[in-house]
Amino acid sequence: MPLPLAAIVLGLAAALVYAFRLWAFPYGRCIWCRGDGIRGGTYCRRCDGSGRRVRLGRRIHDRLRREYRNGIR
């Protein structure tokens, strides 16, 4: 298998794994409170004290899906 073709296949496989992880685990740890839910003695405002936030890739996916749905109406 030539090198460029192998790189393309590897890139597609990595993209599929990332898409599966976004589907299976849409939330990640909050970077502001490091998943504790408390920052500076009070609840973290970024994650509302849950310690979990929606991942960037999932936010992009949701935005594209919403734009597609609103565009076909």
PQR file with spaces between the fields and no chain letter, atoms N, CA, C, O and H, PARSE charges and radii, in Angstrom:
ATOM       1  N    MET     1       0.851   -1.172    0.000 -0.4000 1.5000
ATOM       2  CA   MET     1       0.000    0.000    0.000 -0.0000 2.0000
ATOM       3  C    MET     1       0.900    1.240    0.000  0.5500 1.7000
ATOM       4  O    MET     1       1.770    1.359    0.863 -0.5500 1.4000
ATOM       5  N    PRO     2       0.715    2.148   -0.931 -0.5600 1.5000
ATOM       6  CA   PRO     2       1.542    3.362   -0.964  0.2800 2.0000
ATOM       7  C    PRO     2       1.320    4.214    0.279  0.5500 1.7000
ATOM       8  O    PRO     2       0.270    4.143    0.917 -0.5500 1.4000
ATOM       9  N    LEU     3       2.304    5.005    0.607 -0.4000 1.5000
ATOM      10  CA   LEU     3       2.262    5.819    1.822 -0.0000 2.0000
ATOM      11  C    LEU     3       1.093    6.797    1.851  0.5500 1.7000
ATOM      12  O    LEU     3       0.419    6.878    2.878 -0.5500 1.4000
ATOM      13  H    LEU     3       3.158    5.063    0.088  0.4000 1.0000
ATOM      14  N    PRO     4       0.811    7.550    0.774 -0.5600 1.5000
ATOM      15  CA   PRO     4      -0.320    8.487    0.850  0.2800 2.0000
ATOM      16  C    PRO     4      -1.651    7.780    1.080  0.5500 1.7000
ATOM      17  O    PRO     4      -2.495    8.283    1.822 -0.5500 1.4000
ATOM      18  N    LEU     5      -1.848    6.630    0.459 -0.4000 1.5000
ATOM      19  CA   LEU     5      -3.092    5.900    0.657 -0.0000 2.0000
ATOM      20  C    LEU     5      -3.198    5.396    2.094  0.5500 1.7000
ATOM      21  O    LEU     5      -4.280    5.422    2.681 -0.5500 1.4000
ATOM      22  H    LEU     5      -1.162    6.221   -0.143  0.4000 1.0000
ATOM      23  N    ALA     6      -2.088    4.938    2.661 -0.4000 1.5000
ATOM      24  CA   ALA     6      -2.090    4.488    4.046 -0.0000 2.0000
ATOM      25  C    ALA     6      -2.404    5.644    4.992  0.5500 1.7000
ATOM      26  O    ALA     6      -3.111    5.462    5.983 -0.5500 1.4000
ATOM      27  H    ALA     6      -1.209    4.917    2.184  0.4000 1.0000
ATOM      28  N    ALA     7      -1.883    6.826    4.690 -0.4000 1.5000
ATOM      29  CA   ALA     7      -2.156    7.997    5.527 -0.0000 2.0000
ATOM      30  C    ALA     7      -3.628    8.378    5.457  0.5500 1.7000
ATOM      31  O    ALA     7      -4.218    8.755    6.470 -0.5500 1.4000
ATOM      32  H    ALA     7      -1.308    6.974    3.885  0.4000 1.0000
ATOM      33  N    ILE     8      -4.223    8.286    4.282 -0.4000 1.5000
ATOM      34  CA   ILE     8      -5.649    8.599    4.130 -0.0000 2.0000
ATOM      35  C    ILE     8      -6.496    7.610    4.911  0.5500 1.7000
ATOM      36  O    ILE     8      -7.430    8.006    5.609 -0.5500 1.4000
ATOM      37  H    ILE     8      -3.744    7.980    3.459  0.4000 1.0000
ATOM      38  N    VAL     9      -6.180    6.330    4.800 -0.4000 1.5000
ATOM      39  CA   VAL     9      -6.936    5.297    5.520 -0.0000 2.0000
ATOM      40  C    VAL     9      -6.791    5.491    7.019  0.5500 1.7000
ATOM      41  O    VAL     9      -7.767    5.365    7.758 -0.5500 1.4000
ATOM      42  H    VAL     9      -5.421    6.008    4.234  0.4000 1.0000
ATOM      43  N    LEU    10      -5.587    5.796    7.474 -0.4000 1.5000
ATOM      44  CA   LEU    10      -5.361    6.025    8.896 -0.0000 2.0000
ATOM      45  C    LEU    10      -6.121    7.258    9.390  0.5500 1.7000
ATOM      46  O    LEU    10      -6.679    7.250   10.487 -0.5500 1.4000
ATOM      47  H    LEU    10      -4.794    5.898    6.874  0.4000 1.0000
ATOM      48  N    GLY    11      -6.140    8.306    8.584 -0.4000 1.5000
ATOM      49  CA   GLY    11      -6.882    9.515    8.935 -0.0000 2.0000
ATOM      50  C    GLY    11      -8.379    9.264    9.017  0.5500 1.7000
ATOM      51  O    GLY    11      -9.041    9.757    9.930 -0.5500 1.4000
ATOM      52  H    GLY    11      -5.687    8.313    7.692  0.4000 1.0000
ATOM      53  N    LEU    12      -8.918    8.504    8.074 -0.4000 1.5000
ATOM      54  CA   LEU    12     -10.345    8.170    8.109 -0.0000 2.0000
ATOM      55  C    LEU    12     -10.688    7.298    9.309  0.5500 1.7000
ATOM      56  O    LEU    12     -11.737    7.474    9.928 -0.5500 1.4000
ATOM      57  H    LEU    12      -8.380    8.104    7.332  0.4000 1.0000
ATOM      58  N    ALA    13      -9.814    6.369    9.635 -0.4000 1.5000
ATOM      59  CA   ALA    13     -10.048    5.516   10.805 -0.0000 2.0000
ATOM      60  C    ALA    13     -10.038    6.352   12.083  0.5500 1.7000
ATOM      61  O    ALA    13     -10.862    6.141   12.972 -0.5500 1.4000
ATOM      62  H    ALA    13      -8.961    6.226    9.132  0.4000 1.0000
ATOM      63  N    ALA    14      -9.108    7.298   12.174 -0.4000 1.5000
ATOM      64  CA   ALA    14      -9.054    8.172   13.355 -0.0000 2.0000
ATOM      65  C    ALA    14     -10.311    9.036   13.438  0.5500 1.7000
ATOM      66  O    ALA    14     -10.837    9.254   14.530 -0.5500 1.4000
ATOM      67  H    ALA    14      -8.438    7.470   11.451  0.4000 1.0000
ATOM      68  N    ALA    15     -10.797    9.528   12.304 -0.4000 1.5000
ATOM      69  CA   ALA    15     -12.014   10.342   12.294 -0.0000 2.0000
ATOM      70  C    ALA    15     -13.224    9.523   12.735  0.5500 1.7000
ATOM      71  O    ALA    15     -14.078   10.023   13.466 -0.5500 1.4000
ATOM      72  H    ALA    15     -10.370    9.352   11.417  0.4000 1.0000
ATOM      73  N    LEU    16     -13.301    8.272   12.296 -0.4000 1.5000
ATOM      74  CA   LEU    16     -14.412    7.412   12.714 -0.0000 2.0000
ATOM      75  C    LEU    16     -14.363    7.112   14.200  0.5500 1.7000
ATOM      76  O    LEU    16     -15.399    7.106   14.865 -0.5500 1.4000
ATOM      77  H    LEU    16     -12.607    7.866   11.702  0.4000 1.0000
ATOM      78  N    VAL    17     -13.186    6.866   14.726 -0.4000 1.5000
ATOM      79  CA   VAL    17     -13.050    6.613   16.166 -0.0000 2.0000
ATOM      80  C    VAL    17     -13.450    7.853   16.951  0.5500 1.7000
ATOM      81  O    VAL    17     -14.143    7.744   17.962 -0.5500 1.4000
ATOM      82  H    VAL    17     -12.345    6.870   14.186  0.4000 1.0000
ATOM      83  N    TYR    18     -13.022    9.040   16.499 -0.4000 1.5000
ATOM      84  CA   TYR    18     -13.378   10.282   17.179 -0.0000 2.0000
ATOM      85  C    TYR    18     -14.886   10.518   17.131  0.5500 1.7000
ATOM      86  O    TYR    18     -15.480   10.917   18.133 -0.5500 1.4000
ATOM      87  H    TYR    18     -12.458    9.128   15.678  0.4000 1.0000
ATOM      88  N    ALA    19     -15.507   10.277   15.982 -0.4000 1.5000
ATOM      89  CA   ALA    19     -16.956   10.452   15.858 -0.0000 2.0000
ATOM      90  C    ALA    19     -17.692    9.474   16.768  0.5500 1.7000
ATOM      91  O    ALA    19     -18.700    9.844   17.371 -0.5500 1.4000
ATOM      92  H    ALA    19     -15.024    9.953   15.168  0.4000 1.0000
ATOM      93  N    PHE    20     -17.219    8.250   16.881 -0.4000 1.5000
ATOM      94  CA   PHE    20     -17.855    7.292   17.785 -0.0000 2.0000
ATOM      95  C    PHE    20     -17.726    7.743   19.229  0.5500 1.7000
ATOM      96  O    PHE    20     -18.681    7.638   19.998 -0.5500 1.4000
ATOM      97  H    PHE    20     -16.401    7.950   16.391  0.4000 1.0000
ATOM      98  N    ARG    21     -16.554    8.244   19.606 -0.4000 1.5000
ATOM      99  CA   ARG    21     -16.358    8.711   20.984 -0.0000 2.0000
ATOM     100  C    ARG    21     -17.244    9.914   21.294  0.5500 1.7000
ATOM     101  O    ARG    21     -17.738   10.038   22.415 -0.5500 1.4000
ATOM     102  H    ARG    21     -15.778    8.329   18.981  0.4000 1.0000
ATOM     103  N    LEU    22     -17.455   10.802   20.324 -0.4000 1.5000
ATOM     104  CA   LEU    22     -18.355   11.932   20.537 -0.0000 2.0000
ATOM     105  C    LEU    22     -19.785   11.451   20.723  0.5500 1.7000
ATOM     106  O    LEU    22     -20.528   12.011   21.529 -0.5500 1.4000
ATOM     107  H    LEU    22     -17.054   10.702   19.413  0.4000 1.0000
ATOM     108  N    TRP    23     -20.169   10.434   19.996 -0.4000 1.5000
ATOM     109  CA   TRP    23     -21.514    9.894   20.129 -0.0000 2.0000
ATOM     110  C    TRP    23     -21.685    9.179   21.468  0.5500 1.7000
ATOM     111  O    TRP    23     -22.695    9.361   22.148 -0.5500 1.4000
ATOM     112  H    TRP    23     -19.565    9.980   19.341  0.4000 1.0000
ATOM     113  N    ALA    24     -20.705    8.370   21.843 -0.4000 1.5000
ATOM     114  CA   ALA    24     -20.814    7.571   23.059 -0.0000 2.0000
ATOM     115  C    ALA    24     -20.576    8.392   24.329  0.5500 1.7000
ATOM     116  O    ALA    24     -21.221    8.158   25.351 -0.5500 1.4000
ATOM     117  H    ALA    24     -19.885    8.222   21.291  0.4000 1.0000
ATOM     118  N    PHE    25     -19.655    9.347   24.264 -0.4000 1.5000
ATOM     119  CA   PHE    25     -19.291   10.145   25.436 -0.0000 2.0000
ATOM     120  C    PHE    25     -19.298   11.624   25.064  0.5500 1.7000
ATOM     121  O    PHE    25     -18.236   12.199   24.827 -0.5500 1.4000
ATOM     122  H    PHE    25     -19.131    9.538   23.434  0.4000 1.0000
ATOM     123  N    PRO    26     -20.482   12.259   25.008 -0.5600 1.5000
ATOM     124  CA   PRO    26     -20.537   13.652   24.556  0.2800 2.0000
ATOM     125  C    PRO    26     -20.008   14.656   25.584  0.5500 1.7000
ATOM     126  O    PRO    26     -19.758   15.811   25.237 -0.5500 1.4000
ATOM     127  N    TYR    27     -19.834   14.239   26.832 -0.4000 1.5000
ATOM     128  CA   TYR    27     -19.379   15.165   27.864 -0.0000 2.0000
ATOM     129  C    TYR    27     -17.937   14.892   28.255  0.5500 1.7000
ATOM     130  O    TYR    27     -17.489   13.746   28.270 -0.5500 1.4000
ATOM     131  H    TYR    27     -20.037   13.301   27.113  0.4000 1.0000
ATOM     132  N    GLY    28     -17.219   15.960   28.571 -0.4000 1.5000
ATOM     133  CA   GLY    28     -15.858   15.865   29.062 -0.0000 2.0000
ATOM     134  C    GLY    28     -15.740   16.637   30.358  0.5500 1.7000
ATOM     135  O    GLY    28     -16.683   17.307   30.779 -0.5500 1.4000
ATOM     136  H    GLY    28     -17.583   16.892   28.559  0.4000 1.0000
ATOM     137  N    ARG    29     -14.588   16.543   30.990 -0.4000 1.5000
ATOM     138  CA   ARG    29     -14.371   17.280   32.232 -0.0000 2.0000
ATOM     139  C    ARG    29     -14.289   18.764   31.966  0.5500 1.7000
ATOM     140  O    ARG    29     -13.772   19.190   30.934 -0.5500 1.4000
ATOM     141  H    ARG    29     -13.822   15.999   30.648  0.4000 1.0000
ATOM     142  N    CYS    30     -14.797   19.550   32.893 -0.4000 1.5000
ATOM     143  CA   CYS    30     -14.712   21.003   32.792 -0.0000 2.0000
ATOM     144  C    CYS    30     -13.254   21.408   33.017  0.5500 1.7000
ATOM     145  O    CYS    30     -12.624   20.969   33.979 -0.5500 1.4000
ATOM     146  H    CYS    30     -15.216   19.204   33.732  0.4000 1.0000
ATOM     147  N    ILE    31     -12.721   22.249   32.121 -0.4000 1.5000
ATOM     148  CA   ILE    31     -11.329   22.649   32.251 -0.0000 2.0000
ATOM     149  C    ILE    31     -11.153   23.740   33.298  0.5500 1.7000
ATOM     150  O    ILE    31     -10.036   23.969   33.761 -0.5500 1.4000
ATOM     151  H    ILE    31     -13.233   22.605   31.339  0.4000 1.0000
ATOM     152  N    TRP    32     -12.215   24.408   33.675 -0.4000 1.5000
ATOM     153  CA   TRP    32     -12.107   25.507   34.627 -0.0000 2.0000
ATOM     154  C    TRP    32     -12.037   25.000   36.058  0.5500 1.7000
ATOM     155  O    TRP    32     -11.242   25.503   36.852 -0.5500 1.4000
ATOM     156  H    TRP    32     -13.123   24.223   33.299  0.4000 1.0000
ATOM     157  N    CYS    33     -12.852   24.019   36.396 -0.4000 1.5000
ATOM     158  CA   CYS    33     -12.853   23.500   37.769 -0.0000 2.0000
ATOM     159  C    CYS    33     -12.195   22.133   37.846  0.5500 1.7000
ATOM     160  O    CYS    33     -12.139   21.532   38.919 -0.5500 1.4000
ATOM     161  H    CYS    33     -13.498   23.611   35.751  0.4000 1.0000
ATOM     162  N    ARG    34     -11.697   21.636   36.721 -0.4000 1.5000
ATOM     163  CA   ARG    34     -11.043   20.328   36.615 -0.0000 2.0000
ATOM     164  C    ARG    34     -11.954   19.171   37.047  0.5500 1.7000
ATOM     165  O    ARG    34     -11.485   18.170   37.588 -0.5500 1.4000
ATOM     166  H    ARG    34     -11.743   22.125   35.849  0.4000 1.0000
ATOM     167  N    GLY    35     -13.246   19.322   36.804 -0.4000 1.5000
ATOM     168  CA   GLY    35     -14.192   18.253   37.083 -0.0000 2.0000
ATOM     169  C    GLY    35     -14.694   18.211   38.509  0.5500 1.7000
ATOM     170  O    GLY    35     -15.476   17.321   38.843 -0.5500 1.4000
ATOM     171  H    GLY    35     -13.627   20.135   36.365  0.4000 1.0000
ATOM     172  N    ASP    36     -14.279   19.139   39.371 -0.4000 1.5000
ATOM     173  CA   ASP    36     -14.738   19.146   40.757 -0.0000 2.0000
ATOM     174  C    ASP    36     -16.106   19.795   40.907  0.5500 1.7000
ATOM     175  O    ASP    36     -16.883   19.415   41.784 -0.5500 1.4000
ATOM     176  H    ASP    36     -13.644   19.862   39.099  0.4000 1.0000
ATOM     177  N    GLY    37     -16.404   20.770   40.060 -0.4000 1.5000
ATOM     178  CA   GLY    37     -17.662   21.488   40.178 -0.0000 2.0000
ATOM     179  C    GLY    37     -17.544   22.705   41.073  0.5500 1.7000
ATOM     180  O    GLY    37     -18.476   23.504   41.157 -0.5500 1.4000
ATOM     181  H    GLY    37     -15.774   21.079   39.348  0.4000 1.0000
ATOM     182  N    ILE    38     -16.412   22.856   41.741 -0.4000 1.5000
ATOM     183  CA   ILE    38     -16.203   23.985   42.641 -0.0000 2.0000
ATOM     184  C    ILE    38     -14.957   24.730   42.197  0.5500 1.7000
ATOM     185  O    ILE    38     -13.901   24.138   41.975 -0.5500 1.4000
ATOM     186  H    ILE    38     -15.655   22.206   41.673  0.4000 1.0000
ATOM     187  N    ARG    39     -15.106   26.038   42.074 -0.4000 1.5000
ATOM     188  CA   ARG    39     -13.973   26.865   41.657 -0.0000 2.0000
ATOM     189  C    ARG    39     -13.984   28.132   42.494  0.5500 1.7000
ATOM     190  O    ARG    39     -14.950   28.894   42.471 -0.5500 1.4000
ATOM     191  H    ARG    39     -15.964   26.519   42.254  0.4000 1.0000
ATOM     192  N    GLY    40     -12.931   28.347   43.216 -0.4000 1.5000
ATOM     193  CA   GLY    40     -12.830   29.541   44.044 -0.0000 2.0000
ATOM     194  C    GLY    40     -13.784   29.539   45.221  0.5500 1.7000
ATOM     195  O    GLY    40     -14.201   30.608   45.668 -0.5500 1.4000
ATOM     196  H    GLY    40     -12.146   27.727   43.235  0.4000 1.0000
ATOM     197  N    GLY    41     -14.137   28.392   45.730 -0.4000 1.5000
ATOM     198  CA   GLY    41     -15.021   28.297   46.891 -0.0000 2.0000
ATOM     199  C    GLY    41     -16.500   28.288   46.557  0.5500 1.7000
ATOM     200  O    GLY    41     -17.325   28.082   47.447 -0.5500 1.4000
ATOM     201  H    GLY    41     -13.799   27.524   45.367  0.4000 1.0000
ATOM     202  N    THR    42     -16.861   28.506   45.290 -0.4000 1.5000
ATOM     203  CA   THR    42     -18.267   28.468   44.891 -0.0000 2.0000
ATOM     204  C    THR    42     -18.417   27.503   43.719  0.5500 1.7000
ATOM     205  O    THR    42     -17.435   26.971   43.202 -0.5500 1.4000
ATOM     206  H    THR    42     -16.191   28.673   44.567  0.4000 1.0000
ATOM     207  N    TYR    43     -19.651   27.293   43.319 -0.4000 1.5000
ATOM     208  CA   TYR    43     -19.890   26.426   42.175 -0.0000 2.0000
ATOM     209  C    TYR    43     -19.343   27.062   40.912  0.5500 1.7000
ATOM     210  O    TYR    43     -19.417   28.277   40.727 -0.5500 1.4000
ATOM     211  H    TYR    43     -20.449   27.725   43.739  0.4000 1.0000
ATOM     212  N    CYS    44     -18.798   26.233   40.056 -0.4000 1.5000
ATOM     213  CA   CYS    44     -18.223   26.699   38.795 -0.0000 2.0000
ATOM     214  C    CYS    44     -19.350   27.219   37.900  0.5500 1.7000
ATOM     215  O    CYS    44     -20.359   26.543   37.701 -0.5500 1.4000
ATOM     216  H    CYS    44     -18.737   25.246   40.207  0.4000 1.0000
ATOM     217  N    ARG    45     -19.166   28.424   37.366 -0.4000 1.5000
ATOM     218  CA   ARG    45     -20.191   29.004   36.493 -0.0000 2.0000
ATOM     219  C    ARG    45     -20.164   28.399   35.105  0.5500 1.7000
ATOM     220  O    ARG    45     -21.180   28.416   34.410 -0.5500 1.4000
ATOM     221  H    ARG    45     -18.347   28.973   37.528  0.4000 1.0000
ATOM     222  N    ARG    46     -19.028   27.865   34.684 -0.4000 1.5000
ATOM     223  CA   ARG    46     -18.898   27.325   33.338 -0.0000 2.0000
ATOM     224  C    ARG    46     -19.693   26.028   33.162  0.5500 1.7000
ATOM     225  O    ARG    46     -20.296   25.797   32.114 -0.5500 1.4000
ATOM     226  H    ARG    46     -18.203   27.851   35.249  0.4000 1.0000
ATOM     227  N    CYS    47     -19.684   25.191   34.194 -0.4000 1.5000
ATOM     228  CA   CYS    47     -20.368   23.893   34.086 -0.0000 2.0000
ATOM     229  C    CYS    47     -21.563   23.794   35.039  0.5500 1.7000
ATOM     230  O    CYS    47     -22.156   22.724   35.168 -0.5500 1.4000
ATOM     231  H    CYS    47     -19.194   25.379   35.045  0.4000 1.0000
ATOM     232  N    ASP    48     -21.918   24.881   35.700 -0.4000 1.5000
ATOM     233  CA   ASP    48     -23.019   24.917   36.671 -0.0000 2.0000
ATOM     234  C    ASP    48     -22.817   23.943   37.812  0.5500 1.7000
ATOM     235  O    ASP    48     -23.786   23.424   38.366 -0.5500 1.4000
ATOM     236  H    ASP    48     -21.436   25.750   35.595  0.4000 1.0000
ATOM     237  N    GLY    49     -21.571   23.690   38.168 -0.4000 1.5000
ATOM     238  CA   GLY    49     -21.271   22.843   39.315 -0.0000 2.0000
ATOM     239  C    GLY    49     -21.321   21.354   39.048  0.5500 1.7000
ATOM     240  O    GLY    49     -21.151   20.559   39.972 -0.5500 1.4000
ATOM     241  H    GLY    49     -20.784   24.111   37.718  0.4000 1.0000
ATOM     242  N    SER    50     -21.553   20.955   37.801 -0.4000 1.5000
ATOM     243  CA   SER    50     -21.634   19.526   37.499 -0.0000 2.0000
ATOM     244  C    SER    50     -20.256   18.918   37.252  0.5500 1.7000
ATOM     245  O    SER    50     -20.067   17.716   37.440 -0.5500 1.4000
ATOM     246  H    SER    50     -21.692   21.601   37.050  0.4000 1.0000
ATOM     247  N    GLY    51     -19.296   19.735   36.835 -0.4000 1.5000
ATOM     248  CA   GLY    51     -17.966   19.236   36.518 -0.0000 2.0000
ATOM     249  C    GLY    51     -17.856   18.663   35.120  0.5500 1.7000
ATOM     250  O    GLY    51     -16.802   18.153   34.741 -0.5500 1.4000
ATOM     251  H    GLY    51     -19.450   20.712   36.682  0.4000 1.0000
ATOM     252  N    ARG    52     -18.945   18.740   34.337 -0.4000 1.5000
ATOM     253  CA   ARG    52     -18.951   18.183   32.986 -0.0000 2.0000
ATOM     254  C    ARG    52     -19.408   19.233   31.993  0.5500 1.7000
ATOM     255  O    ARG    52     -20.315   20.016   32.276 -0.5500 1.4000
ATOM     256  H    ARG    52     -19.802   19.154   34.645  0.4000 1.0000
ATOM     257  N    ARG    53     -18.773   19.248   30.825 -0.4000 1.5000
ATOM     258  CA   ARG    53     -19.148   20.158   29.744 -0.0000 2.0000
ATOM     259  C    ARG    53     -19.234   19.385   28.442  0.5500 1.7000
ATOM     260  O    ARG    53     -18.607   18.338   28.284 -0.5500 1.4000
ATOM     261  H    ARG    53     -18.036   18.613   30.595  0.4000 1.0000
ATOM     262  N    VAL    54     -20.013   19.908   27.518 -0.4000 1.5000
ATOM     263  CA   VAL    54     -20.139   19.284   26.198 -0.0000 2.0000
ATOM     264  C    VAL    54     -18.833   19.510   25.444  0.5500 1.7000
ATOM     265  O    VAL    54     -18.298   20.618   25.440 -0.5500 1.4000
ATOM     266  H    VAL    54     -20.523   20.759   27.646  0.4000 1.0000
ATOM     267  N    ARG    55     -18.321   18.459   24.809 -0.4000 1.5000
ATOM     268  CA   ARG    55     -17.068   18.548   24.065 -0.0000 2.0000
ATOM     269  C    ARG    55     -17.221   19.443   22.834  0.5500 1.7000
ATOM     270  O    ARG    55     -18.318   19.605   22.298 -0.5500 1.4000
ATOM     271  H    ARG    55     -18.755   17.559   24.813  0.4000 1.0000
ATOM     272  N    LEU    56     -16.115   20.010   22.405 -0.4000 1.5000
ATOM     273  CA   LEU    56     -16.116   20.924   21.265 -0.0000 2.0000
ATOM     274  C    LEU    56     -16.641   20.240   20.002  0.5500 1.7000
ATOM     275  O    LEU    56     -17.459   20.816   19.285 -0.5500 1.4000
ATOM     276  H    LEU    56     -15.224   19.878   22.840  0.4000 1.0000
ATOM     277  N    GLY    57     -16.186   19.037   19.725 -0.4000 1.5000
ATOM     278  CA   GLY    57     -16.641   18.320   18.534 -0.0000 2.0000
ATOM     279  C    GLY    57     -18.137   18.062   18.558  0.5500 1.7000
ATOM     280  O    GLY    57     -18.788   18.107   17.515 -0.5500 1.4000
ATOM     281  H    GLY    57     -15.521   18.569   20.307  0.4000 1.0000
ATOM     282  N    ARG    58     -18.692   17.791   19.736 -0.4000 1.5000
ATOM     283  CA   ARG    58     -20.123   17.557   19.850 -0.0000 2.0000
ATOM     284  C    ARG    58     -20.898   18.847   19.641  0.5500 1.7000
ATOM     285  O    ARG    58     -21.976   18.833   19.047 -0.5500 1.4000
ATOM     286  H    ARG    58     -18.162   17.754   20.583  0.4000 1.0000
ATOM     287  N    ARG    59     -20.359   19.970   20.125 -0.4000 1.5000
ATOM     288  CA   ARG    59     -21.025   21.263   19.898 -0.0000 2.0000
ATOM     289  C    ARG    59     -21.058   21.591   18.413  0.5500 1.7000
ATOM     290  O    ARG    59     -22.066   22.084   17.907 -0.5500 1.4000
ATOM     291  H    ARG    59     -19.483   19.982   20.608  0.4000 1.0000
ATOM     292  N    ILE    60     -19.960   21.319   17.711 -0.4000 1.5000
ATOM     293  CA   ILE    60     -19.923   21.564   16.266 -0.0000 2.0000
ATOM     294  C    ILE    60     -20.918   20.668   15.552  0.5500 1.7000
ATOM     295  O    ILE    60     -21.630   21.126   14.658 -0.5500 1.4000
ATOM     296  H    ILE    60     -19.141   20.919   18.122  0.4000 1.0000
ATOM     297  N    HIS    61     -20.978   19.400   15.931 -0.4000 1.5000
ATOM     298  CA   HIS    61     -21.922   18.451   15.325 -0.0000 2.0000
ATOM     299  C    HIS    61     -23.360   18.910   15.553  0.5500 1.7000
ATOM     300  O    HIS    61     -24.168   18.896   14.624 -0.5500 1.4000
ATOM     301  H    HIS    61     -20.399   19.028   16.657  0.4000 1.0000
ATOM     302  N    ASP    62     -23.684   19.316   16.775 -0.4000 1.5000
ATOM     303  CA   ASP    62     -25.043   19.757   17.076 -0.0000 2.0000
ATOM     304  C    ASP    62     -25.409   21.013   16.294  0.5500 1.7000
ATOM     305  O    ASP    62     -26.542   21.147   15.832 -0.5500 1.4000
ATOM     306  H    ASP    62     -23.028   19.327   17.530  0.4000 1.0000
ATOM     307  N    ARG    63     -24.459   21.934   16.143 -0.4000 1.5000
ATOM     308  CA   ARG    63     -24.719   23.169   15.391 -0.0000 2.0000
ATOM     309  C    ARG    63     -24.986   22.857   13.924  0.5500 1.7000
ATOM     310  O    ARG    63     -25.924   23.396   13.337 -0.5500 1.4000
ATOM     311  H    ARG    63     -23.538   21.825   16.519  0.4000 1.0000
ATOM     312  N    LEU    64     -24.169   21.989   13.328 -0.4000 1.5000
ATOM     313  CA   LEU    64     -24.377   21.624   11.929 -0.0000 2.0000
ATOM     314  C    LEU    64     -25.701   20.901   11.725  0.5500 1.7000
ATOM     315  O    LEU    64     -26.399   21.138   10.739 -0.5500 1.4000
ATOM     316  H    LEU    64     -23.407   21.551   13.805  0.4000 1.0000
ATOM     317  N    ARG    65     -26.041   20.029   12.651 -0.4000 1.5000
ATOM     318  CA   ARG    65     -27.309   19.301   12.548 -0.0000 2.0000
ATOM     319  C    ARG    65     -28.493   20.252   12.666  0.5500 1.7000
ATOM     320  O    ARG    65     -29.478   20.104   11.942 -0.5500 1.4000
ATOM     321  H    ARG    65     -25.474   19.837   13.452  0.4000 1.0000
ATOM     322  N    ARG    66     -28.410   21.236   13.578 -0.4000 1.5000
ATOM     323  CA   ARG    66     -29.478   22.210   13.754 -0.0000 2.0000
ATOM     324  C    ARG    66     -29.627   23.086   12.506  0.5500 1.7000
ATOM     325  O    ARG    66     -30.746   23.370   12.077 -0.5500 1.4000
ATOM     326  H    ARG    66     -27.610   21.357   14.166  0.4000 1.0000
ATOM     327  N    GLU    67     -28.501   23.513   11.926 -0.4000 1.5000
ATOM     328  CA   GLU    67     -28.547   24.327   10.713 -0.0000 2.0000
ATOM     329  C    GLU    67     -29.147   23.540    9.549  0.5500 1.7000
ATOM     330  O    GLU    67     -29.903   24.090    8.749 -0.5500 1.4000
ATOM     331  H    GLU    67     -27.593   23.282   12.275  0.4000 1.0000
ATOM     332  N    TYR    68     -28.813   22.265    9.456 -0.4000 1.5000
ATOM     333  CA   TYR    68     -29.370   21.428    8.387 -0.0000 2.0000
ATOM     334  C    TYR    68     -30.880   21.283    8.544  0.5500 1.7000
ATOM     335  O    TYR    68     -31.630   21.409    7.575 -0.5500 1.4000
ATOM     336  H    TYR    68     -28.199   21.818   10.106  0.4000 1.0000
ATOM     337  N    ARG    69     -31.321   21.015    9.782 -0.4000 1.5000
ATOM     338  CA   ARG    69     -32.760   20.864   10.020 -0.0000 2.0000
ATOM     339  C    ARG    69     -33.506   22.143    9.730  0.5500 1.7000
ATOM     340  O    ARG    69     -34.579   22.102    9.129 -0.5500 1.4000
ATOM     341  H    ARG    69     -30.712   20.912   10.569  0.4000 1.0000
ATOM     342  N    ASN    70     -32.967   23.290   10.142 -0.4000 1.5000
ATOM     343  CA   ASN    70     -33.655   24.560    9.919 -0.0000 2.0000
ATOM     344  C    ASN    70     -33.613   24.961    8.453  0.5500 1.7000
ATOM     345  O    ASN    70     -34.488   25.693    7.991 -0.5500 1.4000
ATOM     346  H    ASN    70     -32.095   23.324   10.630  0.4000 1.0000
ATOM     347  N    GLY    71     -32.618   24.499    7.715 -0.4000 1.5000
ATOM     348  CA   GLY    71     -32.500   24.858    6.309 -0.0000 2.0000
ATOM     349  C    GLY    71     -33.456   24.123    5.407  0.5500 1.7000
ATOM     350  O    GLY    71     -33.774   24.612    4.323 -0.5500 1.4000
ATOM     351  H    GLY    71     -31.906   23.905    8.090  0.4000 1.0000
ATOM     352  N    ILE    72     -33.932   22.950    5.825 -0.4000 1.5000
ATOM     353  CA   ILE    72     -34.808   22.173    4.940 -0.0000 2.0000
ATOM     354  C    ILE    72     -36.282   22.426    5.222  0.5500 1.7000
ATOM     355  O    ILE    72     -37.142   21.815    4.588 -0.5500 1.4000
ATOM     356  H    ILE    72     -33.674   22.553    6.706  0.4000 1.0000
ATOM     357  N    ARG    73     -36.584   23.303    6.146 -0.4000 1.5000
ATOM     358  CA   ARG    73     -37.996   23.609    6.430 -0.0000 2.0000
ATOM     359  C    ARG    73     -38.565   24.584    5.457  0.5500 1.7000
ATOM     360  O    ARG    73     -39.738   24.944    5.558 -0.5500 1.4000
ATOM     361  H    ARG    73     -35.886   23.800    6.661  0.4000 1.0000
